[in-house]
């Protein structure tokens, strides 16, 4: 359980009205260690294994990853997306190609993503160059999406300023009418997938006294190498 410093006077000196003091919020990581002998032969197999364990453990949105990008001026942004593809080529997510994240990726062609499995005291970091997913692969995933999600992708001008919630609702109603007689909603031309082709994939396991285990697969000209880095 987290060790929390309670505050009797909720107003506090700073007037924030918080019930805990941030410096005292702490979780002890007492799980098993993670060493080089525990690693799978490749990063794909290792990530699939940890992802499966997160699903079995009941981690909510186990395929959620925090995607970090930067624009042409180096200004960073981060947000959570869902991983919808994983193989030796990299990890895949889908989005609007006119979104802020897509503008960043088009400008820099590089990204990082973190899978945060807090209940298991684990994280996985992936970073590398990006590429757009092919049209056939995008179409296959699009067909698996619920109809409501498909209509929402058409209705949302992602990352653009809108004039209130009503504007979004009206846009959705318009799209619903547009495709009301269509059983199969086509994918928008401005929507598709991005693949992060990793140069580095790091597996992080929480350990006691903050001496965590960090093992990573690093791409070299002659193949992948495994490194341990200090926490």
N, C-alpha and C positions, 0 to 999 in steps of 0.2 A: 504494500500500500504506500502511496506517496506520503512523505513526511512533510506536514504543513505547519507553518507558524500561524496560529490563529490570532486574530485581532479583535479585542473586545469592543473597542470604539470603531465602528465601521466608517466613520467619517475620516479618521486618520489625519496625519499632519498634512498630507497632500490633498485631502478632500476628495480622493478618488472613490471612496465608498467601497473598496474591495474587502473581501473577507479573508484574504490570505496575503502574506508578504511574498513577493516573487522570489527573493533570494532563498527562501526556505522551501520552495517547492522542489522536491527531489524524489526520484524513484531508484531503489536499489536494484541493480541488475545482477542476479545470482544464478543465471542459467548456465548451461554447459558451455564449455569452450568450443572454439572453432579453429581447426588447424589445417595445414596444407594437405594432410592425408585425408581430410574430409571432403575435399573438393572433387567435383565431377571432372570428367576429362575435358569438358569445354564449358564456356560460360552459358551457352544456351541450355544445356542439360541442367546445370546448377540452378539457373534462374527458374526453369520449369519446376524443379524439385521444391524450391522454396516457395514458389507461387502455389503449388499444390498443397503444401503444408499450411500456408496461410488460409486457403479456402477451407481445408478440413478443420482448422482451429476456429472457424467462424468469423474471421476478420471481415468486417464490412467493406465492400468495394475493394476486394483484394487486388484487383487489377488496376486500381487507381494509382496514378503517378503524378508527381509534381514536375511540370515541364518548365524549364527555364530557358529563356531566349534573350537576345539583345538586338536592338535595332542598329541601323547603320552608324549611329553616333555612339554606340556602346551603352546606351541606356537599357538596363536589364528589366525584365518582367518575369513573373512566374504565376502559374495557375495550375489547377488540377485537371487532368484529362484521363481518359480510360484507355489502357492498352488493349488493342483489339487484334493484335497479331504479334507472333513471336516465332522466329526461326533463325537459322544461322546468318541470315542477312541483316537482322536487327529487330527492333521493336516498332510497332505501328500504332498510330492513333489517327482518328479522322476528325475533320473540322471544315469550316468554311474557308475557302482559299482567299477570301477578301478580309478575313479577320486580322486583328493586330498580330497574333502569333504567326500567321502565315506571311504577313509583310516582313516580320523579323527574319523568318527562316529564308525567305527569298533573298533578303539583303545579305545575310551572313553565312547561310548554308551550314549552320552549326547549332547544336542544342545539347542540353543535358536533361536527364529525367531521374527522379528518385521515387522508388517504391517505399513508402513509409509504413512498415508493419509494426506499429507501436506495441500491441499486446504481446508480440513475440520478441520484442527488443531487437528488431532486425531492420535493416535498410539495404536496398540495392541501388547503386548509382550507375547510370549508363550515360556516356557522353561520346559524341562523334559527329560526323557530317550527316546531313539529311538529304533525302531525295523524295520526290513525289511518288506515290504508289501508282502502279499501272492501272489503266482503265478497267481491265477485266477483273483484277483483284478488288478494286473499289466497287464495281458492280455487284460482285458476289457478296461483299459485306453489306452493301446497301439493301440488298434483297432480304437480308436477315433481320433488318431493323423493324421495330413495330411501326405500324402505319402512322401513329401519332408523332413518332420521332421523325419520320420522313417528312410529314407536313410541316413540322416545326423547323426543319432545316431549310425548307423553301421560304418560310415566313420570316425568319429572323435575319436582319441585316447585321450580322454579328460584329460587335465592337463599335458600331456607330451609335451616335447619340440619337435617342428617340424621344418623342414628345409624350412621355407618360406610358403607363402600362396599357392604356386603352389602344394606343397605336399598335402594340404587339398583338393584342387580342383581335383587333380589326384586320390586321394582316393575316392572322391565322384563319379567320372566318372567310376571308377572300380566297385563300388557298384551298380551303375545304370545299368551297363552291366550285373552284376551278377544276378540281379532281374528283368531284362528287360522282361522276359517271365512269371513273377509271378504277379498275380493280388493282392495277399495278402502277404505283406512283414512280415515275422515273427519277433518277438522281439529278440534282441541279448541276448545271455546268460549272458552277463556282464552288463545288463541294467535292472533297476527296480526302485521300490519306497522305500522311507523311511517315516516312521511315527513318529512324535514327540508326545509322550504321556505325556501331560503336568502335572506338579506338581503345576505350577503357571501360571495363565493367567491374565495379567494386562491390564486394559483399561485406557488410558490416554487422557484427554480432556484439551486442552489449555485454560487458563483463564487469565484475566487481571493481570498485575503486576507480572507475572510469578508465581502466586499462583495457579498452575494447579491442576486439579482434577485427582487423581490416585486411582482407585478402582480395587481390584484384588480378584480373586477366588483362594484360596489356598487349596490344597488337604491335608486332615488329615485322620487319621485312621478311624474316624467316619463319614467321608464325606467331602464335600467342605464347607469352611468358606469364608466369605467376609470380607476384610480388607480395610481400607483407609490408605494410606501412604502419608507422606509429600512430596511435589514436590522438 
